[in-house]
């Protein structure tokens, strides 16, 4: 039955994927960062990297849309970051063609190194702060970089997360803006994965179940977020990304 509905070969594979959804939803509600960062390290223990990425098709639309609206100021945020969104969305469909052709260890290695390096840079005593004048020309560059990274890892989050942290957005604005970027970026990413037959009907069915699980966990994570101050919040995001990055790098090399 699991094989017919979701393409899972056995119950243990299904349970590992389910645990990945739980981890992703809790992290999404608490930190606002991309669900794949926390769900995929678990899922790749049982399924291929590209398939685990496709598992987040439905949750990426539902959870990010949910948090984008909860944060408010959608139009204002869209106008401010249009210069980043346009090049990112234009680049993703082309760069993702590379993702579906590379092997599992390469994907894990790129994912791990990117997560650890981008987060590690922000842990140094000298913090990057971006002024409004710098933001005008940096946003398009960040958009191009994020779109290009989708083609080697399927994940454009490290660039976006570090960039928004450098802008020193309040934590609720950080979550709302990042969710908007993920929501719009998912349109380009998952359409490309569908065209390349990575996002199949079976994966989509499993993804729909995951969306329900993640939706519940997002609400619980938001409860946790209200009890964390801004300074600790940024440090926790960076430490988690470094830990995940090092774990996936080790797994790829071993």
URRA-V629434 format. One record per residue. N is the residue number from 1. PSI is psi in radians with two decimals (none if undefined). Layout:
BEGIN
n	psi
N	PSI
N	PSI
END
This chain:
BEGIN
n	psi
1	-0.79
2	-0.66
3	-0.73
4	-0.77
5	-0.85
6	-0.15
7	0.17
8	2.34
9	-0.45
10	3.06
11	-0.64
12	-0.67
13	-0.77
14	-0.69
15	-0.68
16	-0.74
17	-0.70
18	-0.74
19	-0.66
20	-0.70
21	-0.71
22	-0.81
23	-0.71
24	-0.76
25	-0.74
26	-0.77
27	-0.68
28	-0.79
29	-0.61
30	-0.82
31	-0.28
32	-0.07
33	2.89
34	2.33
35	-0.68
36	-0.49
37	-0.61
38	-0.45
39	-0.67
40	-0.67
41	-0.56
42	-0.85
43	-0.61
44	-0.09
45	-0.35
46	-0.42
47	2.80
48	2.70
49	-0.88
50	-0.66
51	-0.71
52	-0.61
53	-0.76
54	-0.45
55	-0.35
56	0.27
57	-1.02
58	-0.85
59	-0.63
60	-0.64
61	-0.85
62	-0.90
63	-0.73
64	-0.66
65	-0.70
66	-0.86
67	-0.53
68	-0.75
69	-0.65
70	-0.58
71	-0.35
72	3.14
73	0.67
74	-0.83
75	-0.76
76	-0.80
77	-0.70
78	-0.77
79	-0.72
80	-0.67
81	0.31
82	-0.60
83	-0.38
84	-0.73
85	-0.72
86	-0.92
87	-0.57
88	-0.83
89	-0.56
90	-0.51
91	-0.63
92	-0.85
93	-0.52
94	-0.77
95	-0.50
96	-0.32
97	-0.48
98	-0.65
99	-0.76
100	-0.15
101	-0.26
102	2.81
103	2.94
104	-0.84
105	-0.62
106	-0.75
107	-0.81
108	-0.73
109	-0.82
110	-0.79
111	-0.86
112	-0.81
113	-0.77
114	-0.81
115	-0.84
116	-0.75
117	-0.86
118	-0.71
119	-0.68
120	-0.65
121	-0.67
122	-0.18
123	-0.17
124	2.71
125	-0.63
126	1.95
127	2.47
128	2.26
129	2.26
130	2.22
131	2.84
132	-0.64
133	-0.71
134	-0.58
135	-0.61
136	-0.70
137	-0.34
138	-0.58
139	-0.86
140	-0.66
141	-0.72
142	-0.63
143	-0.79
144	-0.74
145	-0.75
146	-0.74
147	-0.69
148	-0.68
149	-0.46
150	-0.45
151	-0.29
152	-0.25
153	-0.22
154	0.01
155	2.11
156	0.12
157	-0.75
158	-0.77
159	-0.81
160	-0.74
161	-0.88
162	-0.67
163	-0.80
164	-0.60
165	-0.72
166	-0.45
167	-0.15
168	0.79
169	2.49
170	2.69
171	-0.65
172	-0.68
173	-0.66
174	-0.84
175	-0.77
176	-0.79
177	-0.78
178	-0.68
179	-0.66
180	-0.76
181	-0.74
182	-0.70
183	-0.86
184	-0.68
185	-0.55
186	-0.56
187	-0.88
188	-0.75
189	-0.84
190	-0.42
191	-0.70
192	-0.69
193	-0.56
194	-0.72
195	-0.59
196	0.15
197	0.37
198	-0.69
199	1.63
200	3.04
201	-0.65
202	-0.76
203	-0.68
204	-0.65
205	-0.79
206	-0.66
207	-0.65
208	-0.68
209	-0.74
210	-0.57
211	-0.65
212	-0.81
213	-0.82
214	-0.67
215	-0.71
216	-0.79
217	-0.51
218	-0.74
219	-0.72
220	-0.71
221	-0.61
222	-0.59
223	-0.72
224	-0.72
225	-0.61
226	-0.26
227	0.26
228	2.24
229	2.87
230	-0.74
231	-0.84
232	-0.59
233	-0.85
234	-0.73
235	-0.70
236	-0.73
237	-0.84
238	-0.73
239	-0.70
240	-0.74
241	-0.69
242	-0.79
243	-0.80
244	-0.74
245	-0.78
246	-0.67
247	-0.78
248	-0.59
249	-0.79
250	-0.76
251	-0.69
252	-0.72
253	-0.41
254	none
END
